[in-house]
């Protein structure tokens, strides 16, 4: 099986060391052998990016946009192959996998258009003879470290704007997502990206992170992943003037008040908690329900969760597939063991159907339990009764994370109070906590994110530097 998965300066290189990947839904099935790059490979990738970046920056914005548009067309044309690859990589259910691929197409098309929007602004000067304006220029060489849970969408919401605004990239995807990364890189190659503008190095993050943060050409680093790794990256760059963008996970709450549309709230929260097997940083993991409707809401929620189809991710009818890896399975098992040990009551689920974890709803959760405080990254939802809005907002904010939050209510004043007082970067009113759009800023507060937002105009701000220009004709 080929393992030509290091792509540097436009050339695919045969791997010296490899890691084998297996299908999460059938662990006996080998799905690929991918290169384990070395620190020397990373150094060569940064050198290639630095050599290619000036010419790419000098390429017209229209030409850069056309490259992204052509890549979008290719990804759309190969959507089913990309869907199959994504399922084989991480076991995501087919409908979710296809939706992610099409979201990738939309991201590429958005930035293909965004690149032709305004570049800089003009200002009045105190000197009438002076023209005062700003220019936006590429940052330079960008390092991108991406996770396994959205192996198409998350890389593209980093790569597309970085390329659109004239930067060259060294990309290190998660091991589990190497197959999808190779597919995307080959599509960009087919679309005509110049050699060295994008370089792909696959392998262990632990082995390569020092080489990435230590690269002298590194001008900006964008990372999505665990809080522990993200903070290590921040520490490594503390003495360097490198732009840093971190997205570090969440423990996202939803509050349900007595005036909520309970069937809709149950539907939204079930989807937010269990969709994509719960393996998304914006998944709903805590539901705080006012006591007057707690029993009715719980019954509706259990009905909807119980109706989810669990099993083969290649089956179009499947709602919840297997965890992405044996490591993630062990993580989920560790948290379920806490419930079995008495830290919560299992209202439904809590077991396994072959390689798949059953969608799980927990009640009577001990207030200090890790089940309420740590990111599980699986289809596990804690449901907790609350007295009123004040009780709910206090409990919702009682976490180190602050990515996404939701409230279900018909009262506009309460909804607006929640929007002001919730400690999260994403706020949803009568919507699940998951789900983002590419034209608005994305990011969290507290331990969920730091420094720089992603997507929309925030992406332009991160991937460019601003110059202020004073022009006084003579």
RODO-2510 file (C-alpha; in nm, 4 decimals, decimal comma):
residues 474
     n   res          X          Y          Z
     1     x     0,0000     0,0000     0,0000
     2     x     0,1416     0,3367    -0,1057
     3     x     0,2475     0,5794     0,1646
     4     x     0,3530     0,8775    -0,0480
     5     x     0,1975     1,1289     0,1872
     6     x     0,4658     1,3902     0,2403
     7     x     0,4122     1,6679    -0,0154
     8     x     0,6881     1,9262    -0,0218
     9     x     0,7615     2,1840    -0,2934
    10     x     0,5067     2,0218    -0,5228
    11     x     0,6555     1,6703    -0,5045
    12     x     0,5054     1,3633    -0,3400
    13     x     0,7697     1,1721    -0,1490
    14     x     0,7807     0,8050    -0,0575
    15     x     0,7632     0,7575     0,3170
    16     x     1,0579     0,6179     0,5107
    17     x     0,8457     0,5552     0,8211
    18     x     0,4722     0,4834     0,8170
    19     x     0,1721     0,4433     1,0455
    20     x    -0,1146     0,2163     0,9461
    21     x    -0,4761     0,3228     0,9904
    22     x    -0,7787     0,0967     1,0204
    23     x    -1,1498     0,1554     0,9665
    24     x    -1,3178     0,2559     1,2965
    25     x    -1,6270     0,0524     1,2015
    26     x    -1,4218    -0,2571     1,1149
    27     x    -1,0853    -0,2477     1,2966
    28     x    -0,9598    -0,5476     1,1028
    29     x    -0,9812    -0,3480     0,7761
    30     x    -0,6668    -0,1531     0,6821
    31     x    -0,7532     0,1823     0,5227
    32     x    -0,4111     0,3335     0,4655
    33     x    -0,0443     0,3603     0,5527
    34     x     0,0673     0,7182     0,6040
    35     x     0,4044     0,8813     0,6385
    36     x     0,5535     0,9702     0,9729
    37     x     0,7404     1,2835     0,8830
    38     x     1,0570     1,3895     1,0624
    39     x     1,1756     1,7230     1,1938
    40     x     1,3958     1,7467     0,8840
    41     x     1,0876     1,7020     0,6636
    42     x     0,9182     1,9875     0,8490
    43     x     1,2252     2,2083     0,8007
    44     x     1,2259     2,1357     0,4271
    45     x     0,8529     2,2109     0,4087
    46     x     0,9016     2,5511     0,5723
    47     x     1,1907     2,6294     0,3413
    48     x     0,9743     2,5410     0,0402
    49     x     0,6870     2,7562     0,1698
    50     x     0,9180     3,0525     0,2293
    51     x     1,0580     3,0216    -0,1222
    52     x     0,7118     3,0022    -0,2814
    53     x     0,5313     3,2661    -0,0764
    54     x     0,6551     3,5902    -0,2399
    55     x     0,5390     3,4836    -0,5862
    56     x     0,2070     3,3643    -0,4470
    57     x     0,1570     3,6956    -0,2671
    58     x     0,2294     3,8745    -0,5951
    59     x    -0,0299     3,6623    -0,7772
    60     x    -0,3478     3,8590    -0,8413
    61     x    -0,6306     3,8212    -0,5927
    62     x    -0,8548     3,7137    -0,8780
    63     x    -0,6162     3,4301    -0,9727
    64     x    -0,5950     3,3132    -0,6119
    65     x    -0,9740     3,3156    -0,5941
    66     x    -0,9986     3,1156    -0,9164
    67     x    -0,7726     2,8473    -0,7682
    68     x    -1,0074     2,8129    -0,4713
    69     x    -1,3121     2,8105    -0,6971
    70     x    -1,1578     2,5397    -0,9165
    71     x    -1,0751     2,3350    -0,6054
    72     x    -1,4353     2,3718    -0,4887
    73     x    -1,5591     2,2417    -0,8228
    74     x    -1,3243     1,9437    -0,8010
    75     x    -1,4266     1,8636    -0,4443
    76     x    -1,7926     1,8834    -0,5424
    77     x    -1,7283     1,6565    -0,8420
    78     x    -1,5533     1,4045    -0,6154
    79     x    -1,7895     1,4512    -0,3203
    80     x    -1,8809     1,0841    -0,2897
    81     x    -1,5179     0,9713    -0,2994
    82     x    -1,4331     1,2325    -0,0361
    83     x    -1,7288     1,1142     0,1729
    84     x    -1,6073     0,7537     0,1545
    85     x    -1,2573     0,8624     0,2511
    86     x    -1,3875     1,0606     0,5471
    87     x    -1,5950     0,7652     0,6723
    88     x    -1,2957     0,5325     0,6421
    89     x    -1,0802     0,7802     0,8344
    90     x    -1,2997     0,8530     1,1361
    91     x    -1,6226     0,6501     1,1091
    92     x    -1,8526     0,9518     1,0704
    93     x    -2,2045     0,8549     0,9599
    94     x    -2,2510     0,8952     0,5848
    95     x    -2,5046     1,1787     0,5937
    96     x    -2,2867     1,3779     0,8338
    97     x    -1,9762     1,2994     0,6283
    98     x    -2,1376     1,4106     0,3029
    99     x    -2,2662     1,7288     0,4664
   100     x    -1,9137     1,8053     0,5851
   101     x    -1,7689     1,7594     0,2365
   102     x    -2,0309     1,9931     0,0886
   103     x    -1,9577     2,2402     0,3655
   104     x    -1,5962     2,2280     0,2512
   105     x    -1,7129     2,3175    -0,0993
   106     x    -1,9048     2,6150     0,0420
   107     x    -1,6016     2,7339     0,2421
   108     x    -1,3811     2,7300    -0,0663
   109     x    -1,6386     2,9239    -0,2682
   110     x    -1,6881     3,1779     0,0080
   111     x    -1,3174     3,2628     0,0242
   112     x    -1,2924     3,2607    -0,3536
   113     x    -1,5277     3,5579    -0,3391
   114     x    -1,3948     3,7105    -0,0180
   115     x    -1,0496     3,7575    -0,1663
   116     x    -1,1964     4,0226    -0,3995
   117     x    -1,3497     4,2295    -0,1211
   118     x    -1,1975     4,5573     0,0020
   119     x    -0,8291     4,5605     0,0899
   120     x    -0,7689     4,8268     0,3518
   121     x    -0,9509     5,1515     0,4227
   122     x    -0,9022     5,5240     0,3729
   123     x    -0,9238     5,7843     0,6518
   124     x    -0,9402     6,1619     0,6704
   125     x    -0,6075     6,3171     0,7758
   126     x    -0,5509     6,6242     0,9900
   127     x    -0,3348     6,7403     0,6997
   128     x    -0,5639     6,8124     0,4014
   129     x    -0,2783     6,7450     0,1601
   130     x    -0,2210     6,3913     0,2947
   131     x    -0,3966     6,0787     0,1733
   132     x    -0,4230     5,8378     0,4678
   133     x    -0,4977     5,4726     0,4047
   134     x    -0,4292     5,1169     0,5170
   135     x    -0,3124     4,8165     0,3173
   136     x    -0,3534     4,4482     0,4032
   137     x    -0,0637     4,2214     0,3133
   138     x    -0,0054     3,8480     0,3626
   139     x     0,1395     3,7376     0,6948
   140     x     0,3887     3,5100     0,5162
   141     x     0,4360     3,1432     0,6015
   142     x     0,1532     2,9863     0,8028
   143     x     0,1654     2,6664     1,0043
   144     x    -0,1685     2,4833     1,0236
   145     x    -0,2297     2,1991     1,2709
   146     x    -0,5738     2,0439     1,2269
   147     x    -0,7786     1,7836     1,4200
   148     x    -0,9358     1,4556     1,3177
   149     x    -1,3021     1,5213     1,3948
   150     x    -1,3763     1,7391     1,0888
   151     x    -1,1029     1,6284     0,8468
   152     x    -1,2403     1,8297     0,5521
   153     x    -1,4192     2,1349     0,6948
   154     x    -1,1734     2,2481     0,9615
   155     x    -0,8635     2,2264     0,7392
   156     x    -1,0430     2,4190     0,4663
   157     x    -1,1579     2,6962     0,6966
   158     x    -0,7884     2,7496     0,7715
   159     x    -0,6267     2,6715     0,4356
   160     x    -0,8776     2,8570     0,2159
   161     x    -0,8394     3,2021     0,3769
   162     x    -0,4646     3,1585     0,4242
   163     x    -0,4293     3,0896     0,0514
   164     x    -0,6829     3,3527    -0,0499
   165     x    -0,4862     3,6289     0,1203
   166     x    -0,1500     3,5301    -0,0269
   167     x     0,0161     3,3083     0,2330
   168     x     0,2082     2,9828     0,1896
   169     x     0,1340     2,6949     0,4272
   170     x     0,2883     2,3996     0,6068
   171     x    -0,0007     2,1720     0,7076
   172     x     0,0166     1,9002     0,9726
   173     x    -0,3168     1,7125     0,9972
   174     x    -0,4083     1,4709     1,2752
   175     x    -0,2920     1,1138     1,2160
   176     x    -0,6465     0,9830     1,1921
   177     x    -0,7288     1,2373     0,9210
   178     x    -0,4271     1,1699     0,6994
   179     x    -0,6336     1,0057     0,4235
   180     x    -0,8657     1,3031     0,3887
   181     x    -0,5680     1,5403     0,4034
   182     x    -0,4002     1,3639     0,1117
   183     x    -0,7246     1,3788    -0,0869
   184     x    -0,7584     1,7555    -0,0311
   185     x    -0,3951     1,8180    -0,1177
   186     x    -0,4285     1,6216    -0,4420
   187     x    -0,7349     1,8254    -0,5379
   188     x    -0,5454     2,1494    -0,4778
   189     x    -0,2604     2,0088    -0,6843
   190     x    -0,5024     1,9253    -0,9660
   191     x    -0,6467     2,2760    -0,9420
   192     x    -0,3002     2,4148    -1,0159
   193     x    -0,1593     2,5399    -0,6863
   194     x     0,2055     2,6399    -0,7426
   195     x     0,4739     2,4130    -0,5927
   196     x     0,5567     2,4969    -0,2322
   197     x     0,2531     2,7158    -0,1662
   198     x     0,0973     2,4262     0,0268
   199     x     0,3122     2,1584     0,1888
   200     x     0,1697     1,8534     0,3684
   201     x     0,3525     1,6672     0,6444
   202     x     0,1730     1,3792     0,8150
   203     x     0,2790     1,2143     1,1373
   204     x     0,2863     1,2485     1,5129
   205     x     0,2074     1,5876     1,6583
   206     x     0,4243     1,5088     1,9601
   207     x     0,7197     1,4400     1,7328
   208     x     0,6697     1,7390     1,5025
   209     x     0,5331     2,0250     1,7142
   210     x     0,8764     2,1526     1,8220
   211     x     0,9941     2,1570     1,4614
   212     x     0,6839     2,3556     1,3613
   213     x     0,7011     2,6130     1,6426
   214     x     1,0775     2,6415     1,6032
   215     x     1,0765     2,7014     1,2280
   216     x     1,2387     3,0426     1,1694
   217     x     1,0097     3,1095     0,8711
   218     x     0,6898     3,0666     1,0792
   219     x     0,4862     3,3889     1,0801
   220     x     0,1499     3,2577     1,2021
   221     x     0,0195     2,9334     1,3530
   222     x    -0,3427     2,8196     1,3476
   223     x    -0,4388     2,5237     1,5661
   224     x    -0,7556     2,3334     1,6541
   225     x    -0,7316     2,0563     1,9113
   226     x    -0,7005     1,9826     2,2809
   227     x    -0,6461     2,2543     2,5407
   228     x    -0,3316     2,0804     2,6657
   229     x    -0,1628     2,0772     2,3252
   230     x    -0,2806     2,4277     2,2403
   231     x    -0,1368     2,5744     2,5579
   232     x     0,1901     2,3893     2,4965
   233     x     0,2062     2,5546     2,1541
   234     x     0,1373     2,8935     2,3088
   235     x     0,4170     2,8395     2,5604
   236     x     0,6574     2,7355     2,2851
   237     x     0,5839     3,0590     2,0956
   238     x     0,5774     3,2890     2,3978
   239     x     0,9099     3,4528     2,3118
   240     x     0,8376     3,4852     1,9397
   241     x     0,6330     3,7432     1,7490
   242     x     0,4264     3,4776     1,5750
   243     x     0,0535     3,5272     1,5280
   244     x    -0,1354     3,2510     1,7078
   245     x    -0,4896     3,1223     1,6614
   246     x    -0,6168     2,8543     1,9032
   247     x    -0,9459     2,6640     1,9257
   248     x    -0,9349     2,4383     2,2275
   249     x    -1,2675     2,2629     2,2807
   250     x    -1,5784     2,3113     2,4894
   251     x    -1,8242     2,1815     2,7468
   252     x    -2,1284     2,3426     2,5951
   253     x    -2,4478     2,4036     2,7950
   254     x    -2,8112     2,4435     2,6930
   255     x    -3,0718     2,5940     2,9260
   256     x    -3,4382     2,4934     2,8876
   257     x    -3,6939     2,7164     3,0635
   258     x    -4,0586     2,6463     3,1398
   259     x    -4,1838     2,8591     2,8489
   260     x    -3,9732     2,6729     2,5891
   261     x    -4,1150     2,4788     2,2960
   262     x    -4,0281     2,1461     2,4575
   263     x    -4,0555     1,9163     2,1527
   264     x    -3,8338     2,1506     1,9526
   265     x    -3,5869     2,1886     2,2418
   266     x    -3,5635     1,8106     2,2786
   267     x    -3,5043     1,7706     1,9046
   268     x    -3,2382     2,0429     1,8926
   269     x    -3,0534     1,9218     2,2011
   270     x    -3,0602     1,5574     2,0940
   271     x    -2,9133     1,6548     1,7579
   272     x    -2,6590     1,8865     1,9172
   273     x    -2,5424     1,6206     2,1611
   274     x    -2,5429     1,3092     1,9452
   275     x    -2,4714     1,4339     1,5916
   276     x    -2,1304     1,3414     1,4508
   277     x    -2,1104     1,0876     1,7369
   278     x    -2,0667     1,3833     1,9728
   279     x    -1,7163     1,4328     1,8332
   280     x    -1,7276     1,8069     1,7824
   281     x    -1,6101     2,0898     2,0012
   282     x    -1,9495     2,2627     1,9772
   283     x    -2,1535     1,9548     2,0806
   284     x    -2,4176     2,0047     2,3503
   285     x    -2,2900     1,8199     2,6564
   286     x    -2,4904     1,9730     2,9455
   287     x    -2,8646     2,0463     2,9528
   288     x    -2,9992     2,2527     3,2441
   289     x    -3,3779     2,2167     3,2582
   290     x    -3,6164     2,4137     3,4777
   291     x    -3,7857     2,1863     3,7293
   292     x    -4,1404     2,2654     3,6177
   293     x    -4,0780     2,0974     3,2795
   294     x    -3,7892     1,8647     3,3682
   295     x    -3,9845     1,5381     3,3566
   296     x    -4,1703     1,6268     3,0363
   297     x    -3,8511     1,7407     2,8644
   298     x    -3,6575     1,4332     2,9717
   299     x    -3,9293     1,2038     2,8351
   300     x    -3,9228     1,3834     2,4994
   301     x    -3,5429     1,3791     2,4908
   302     x    -3,5222     1,0067     2,5664
   303     x    -3,7769     0,9377     2,2940
   304     x    -3,5686     1,1222     2,0363
   305     x    -3,2366     0,9782     2,1480
   306     x    -3,3854     0,6302     2,1529
   307     x    -3,4994     0,6707     1,7925
   308     x    -3,1461     0,7349     1,6660
   309     x    -3,0059     0,4594     1,4488
   310     x    -2,6638     0,3426     1,5638
   311     x    -2,4332     0,1283     1,3528
   312     x    -2,2610     0,1040     1,0162
   313     x    -2,1418     0,4545     0,9176
   314     x    -2,1489     0,3590     0,5484
   315     x    -2,5274     0,3045     0,5713
   316     x    -2,7264     0,6094     0,4591
   317     x    -2,9807     0,5516     0,7377
   318     x    -2,7272     0,5573     1,0242
   319     x    -2,7383     0,8512     1,2641
   320     x    -2,4488     0,7656     1,4976
   321     x    -2,1362     0,5800     1,3909
   322     x    -1,8404     0,4497     1,5933
   323     x    -1,5819     0,6617     1,7749
   324     x    -1,3014     0,7673     1,5445
   325     x    -1,0320     0,5523     1,7033
   326     x    -0,9509     0,2974     1,9705
   327     x    -0,8048     0,5817     2,1764
   328     x    -1,1309     0,7751     2,1619
   329     x    -1,3254     0,4600     2,2535
   330     x    -1,1101     0,4229     2,5652
   331     x    -1,1749     0,7867     2,6560
   332     x    -1,5522     0,7411     2,6334
   333     x    -1,5333     0,4154     2,8314
   334     x    -1,3460     0,5956     3,1079
   335     x    -1,6242     0,8535     3,1454
   336     x    -1,9027     0,5961     3,1272
   337     x    -1,7260     0,4089     3,4078
   338     x    -1,7764     0,7147     3,6287
   339     x    -2,1506     0,6903     3,5738
   340     x    -2,1490     0,3176     3,6460
   341     x    -1,9525     0,3900     3,9641
   342     x    -2,2353     0,6066     4,0960
   343     x    -2,1505     0,9587     3,9789
   344     x    -2,4645     0,9612     3,7603
   345     x    -2,7714     0,7599     3,6626
   346     x    -2,7795     0,6206     3,3098
   347     x    -3,1215     0,7165     3,1732
   348     x    -3,0480     0,5571     2,8347
   349     x    -2,7512     0,4104     2,6533
   350     x    -2,4313     0,3650     2,8462
   351     x    -2,3209     0,0557     2,6560
   352     x    -2,1815    -0,0521     2,3212
   353     x    -2,3305    -0,1947     2,0029
   354     x    -2,0257    -0,3564     1,8484
   355     x    -1,7769    -0,0740     1,7806
   356     x    -2,0411     0,1942     1,8452
   357     x    -2,1215     0,3609     2,1748
   358     x    -2,4937     0,3892     2,2450
   359     x    -2,6138     0,7515     2,2621
   360     x    -2,6181     0,8147     2,6358
   361     x    -2,8239     1,0432     2,8581
   362     x    -2,7128     1,0841     3,2196
   363     x    -2,9195     1,2219     3,5077
   364     x    -2,8551     1,2689     3,8823
   365     x    -2,5016     1,3763     3,7970
   366     x    -2,2786     1,4598     4,0941
   367     x    -2,2064     1,8362     4,0796
   368     x    -1,8295     1,7868     4,1057
   369     x    -1,8164     1,4979     3,8585
   370     x    -1,5827     1,5137     3,5609
   371     x    -1,8910     1,4224     3,3569
   372     x    -2,0068     1,7835     3,4004
   373     x    -1,6676     1,9473     3,3793
   374     x    -1,4509     1,7737     3,1184
   375     x    -1,4905     1,7391     2,7432
   376     x    -1,5927     1,3789     2,6671
   377     x    -1,6036     1,4049     2,2875
   378     x    -1,8662     1,1353     2,2522
   379     x    -2,2483     1,1031     2,2369
   380     x    -2,2980     1,1631     2,6090
   381     x    -2,5350     1,4278     2,7512
   382     x    -2,5858     1,5247     3,1159
   383     x    -2,9342     1,6544     3,2090
   384     x    -2,9595     1,8577     3,5299
   385     x    -3,2649     2,0249     3,6931
   386     x    -3,2468     2,3979     3,7746
   387     x    -3,4678     2,6347     3,9721
   388     x    -3,4793     2,9291     3,7342
   389     x    -3,2841     3,1340     3,4812
   390     x    -3,0420     3,2678     3,7425
   391     x    -2,9631     2,9166     3,8615
   392     x    -2,9207     2,8019     3,5027
   393     x    -2,6859     3,0786     3,3922
   394     x    -2,4691     3,0310     3,7010
   395     x    -2,4364     2,6573     3,6333
   396     x    -2,3850     2,7039     3,2608
   397     x    -2,0967     2,9453     3,3242
   398     x    -1,9387     2,7239     3,5908
   399     x    -1,6749     2,5739     3,3605
   400     x    -1,3260     2,6514     3,2376
   401     x    -1,4584     2,6377     2,8810
   402     x    -1,6567     2,8985     2,6912
   403     x    -1,7104     2,7974     2,3314
   404     x    -2,0845     2,7649     2,2633
   405     x    -2,4079     2,7873     2,4620
   406     x    -2,7822     2,7826     2,4014
   407     x    -3,1092     2,8774     2,5671
   408     x    -3,4634     2,7666     2,4855
   409     x    -3,7286     3,0221     2,5742
   410     x    -4,0072     3,2229     2,4138
   411     x    -3,9254     3,5330     2,6190
   412     x    -3,7183     3,7836     2,4214
   413     x    -3,5946     3,9727     2,7262
   414     x    -3,4655     3,6508     2,8830
   415     x    -3,3016     3,5470     2,5569
   416     x    -3,1217     3,8829     2,5287
   417     x    -3,0136     3,8642     2,8935
   418     x    -2,8675     3,5222     2,8208
   419     x    -2,6819     3,6545     2,5156
   420     x    -2,5206     3,9226     2,7324
   421     x    -2,4419     3,7064     3,0353
   422     x    -2,3392     3,3699     2,8907
   423     x    -1,9628     3,3228     2,8968
   424     x    -1,9212     3,1772     2,5500
   425     x    -1,8057     3,3032     2,2138
   426     x    -2,1001     3,1457     2,0274
   427     x    -2,4544     3,2048     2,1495
   428     x    -2,7626     3,0212     2,0219
   429     x    -3,1232     3,1140     2,0949
   430     x    -3,3642     2,8224     2,0411
   431     x    -3,0921     2,6359     1,8472
   432     x    -2,8513     2,3549     1,9218
   433     x    -2,5021     2,4596     2,0298
   434     x    -2,3403     2,2978     1,7247
   435     x    -2,3416     2,4524     1,3798
   436     x    -2,1399     2,7445     1,2405
   437     x    -2,1402     2,9477     0,9204
   438     x    -1,8235     3,0511     0,7338
   439     x    -1,8976     3,4221     0,6961
   440     x    -1,9125     3,5084     1,0681
   441     x    -1,6405     3,4932     1,3360
   442     x    -1,5896     3,1615     1,5167
   443     x    -1,4203     3,1172     1,8528
   444     x    -1,4702     3,0884     2,2250
   445     x    -1,3896     3,2537     2,5548
   446     x    -1,1977     3,1402     2,8628
   447     x    -1,0275     2,8038     2,8112
   448     x    -1,1964     2,7328     2,4779
   449     x    -1,0045     2,9740     2,2624
   450     x    -0,7665     3,2645     2,2712
   451     x    -0,6090     3,5481     2,0836
   452     x    -0,7687     3,5337     1,7380
   453     x    -1,1084     3,4366     1,5930
   454     x    -1,1533     3,2237     1,2799
   455     x    -1,3678     3,2559     0,9656
   456     x    -1,5458     3,5556     0,8165
   457     x    -1,3703     3,8901     0,8422
   458     x    -1,1727     3,7529     1,1386
   459     x    -0,9889     3,5226     0,8988
   460     x    -0,8813     3,8205     0,6887
   461     x    -0,7535     3,9950     1,0013
   462     x    -0,5533     3,6897     1,1127
   463     x    -0,4000     3,5974     0,7786
   464     x    -0,2967     3,9537     0,6876
   465     x    -0,0883     4,2299     0,8397
   466     x    -0,1998     4,5913     0,8203
   467     x     0,0173     4,8797     0,7024
   468     x    -0,0835     5,2404     0,7582
   469     x     0,0260     5,4588     0,4654
   470     x     0,0589     5,8410     0,4659
   471     x     0,0797     5,9877     0,1144
   472     x     0,1712     6,3567     0,0742
   473     x     0,2209     6,4416    -0,2931
   474     x     0,4996     6,6814    -0,3820
***
